[in-house]
Amino acid sequence: MVLGGHARPVNADVRFEFWGDTVVLPLDASIIVPFDEALTPTAVAAFHTQIMQGNFSTFMDGLLTYKAQKQLDDWLYYQLLRKAANTLAPKSANFNRYTLYKWALLMHSGYDAAVNIYNNQLLLYVQSSSEVFDVPTYIKNNRQYVCLNVHDFARADRPVPGATLYSLNLAGQKNTLPFSYAITRLPAFTPSVYTEKEIGFTHKNDEWRFKVWVNYEIKNIFTNYPGVNFENYFNIPMSSLTYKSLIPLIEKITGSMTQEAGVEYIMNFTRYAFAYETDQNNFGKEKRMAPEETLLSASSDCDDRAALFFYLVKEVYNLPMITVQFPTHVTIAVHFAHPVGQAVLYRGRAYTLCEPTPQGTDLAVGKLAPQLLHESFSVAYAYDPGAVARK
């Protein structure tokens, strides 16, 4: 069987590895379509016509069954589609064909996907109502389309806001499933992919050291994940084994403390267990790390620590919190029964400032860095456990 060439393949199974699983999908020869033409709307439309007539039923049944069994959110399902597309049409052999297969798999999954030609490059978009940053988007018929493969292009070649895209308008396409960037669960990785990491920090002049199980595959999941709003960002969970090695430990340590003292312990953990570094120095661009990514990383910035602090406080205490956003800084304020020190009043509640990022001075709960005292701020996200429970 030749998947990347012109020989007509026979029916067979396709198999690939996906986060510790071997995925096996029945393959019908009718879905193997070549694409060696120059990149033009006519050639892409012809490919679309041919591949959409192929017998994808058993292949897609396998993908969608796996998605349902593993409860994959859309972003994680897209990683599965990338693997499947690369098996059918290797990216290294023909980037355009690989991208067209991703497009076809998204459409066969029910998503409203589109391809556009820009500077002789093939861009893949999907309709999404999620608030995203740092990736190209466009609006069509009052619907937002987000570019899924911008990472494949050099920054100078990426479409700029307002750029003219050679859009393909394909008749009869009625896919309506919106693509969500919210991540509500991570895969159930096998324990063998985890590594034990020792974490140390200082709290009230005492040295604390403990070990947490971490999984570096998490970085691969979020390599191309765009910036999302704080609600989606702060609520990205940890994988099961990392969670079980960290959250019960913190609960045990803080179990005899008051809420305020326990939150201060978590605050100093996120503040001092990791070196500080800007995203520009770390990644060459702005990048928000999920809480588990911050645990994995040697260094991180204020957004990353705010997300980790928020997640830990939510899991240990489930207290109301707000994200306080300054022009150049993000921090968290927590609602206690009795506010401590400096507080932010928001919708009838007093939220105590809790700084999870080092500020040059050892700020206690309820203290704000002096350079921020006269800065304007906004509340970028408010978490209310009661409101969540009522949904």
Helices and strands as residue ranges (DSSP letters): E 12-18, E 21-27, G 29-31, H 41-52, H 57-70, H 74-88, H 95-108, E 113-118, E 121-127, E 132-133, E 137-140, E 143-147, G 150-152, G 155-157, E 166-167, G 191-193, E 195-203, E 206-214, H 217-222, E 227-228, H 230-234, H 240-254, H 259-272, E 275-276, H 279-283, H 291-296, E 299-300, H 302-316, E 321-326, E 329-334, E 343-346, E 349-354, G 370-372, E 378-383, H 385-390
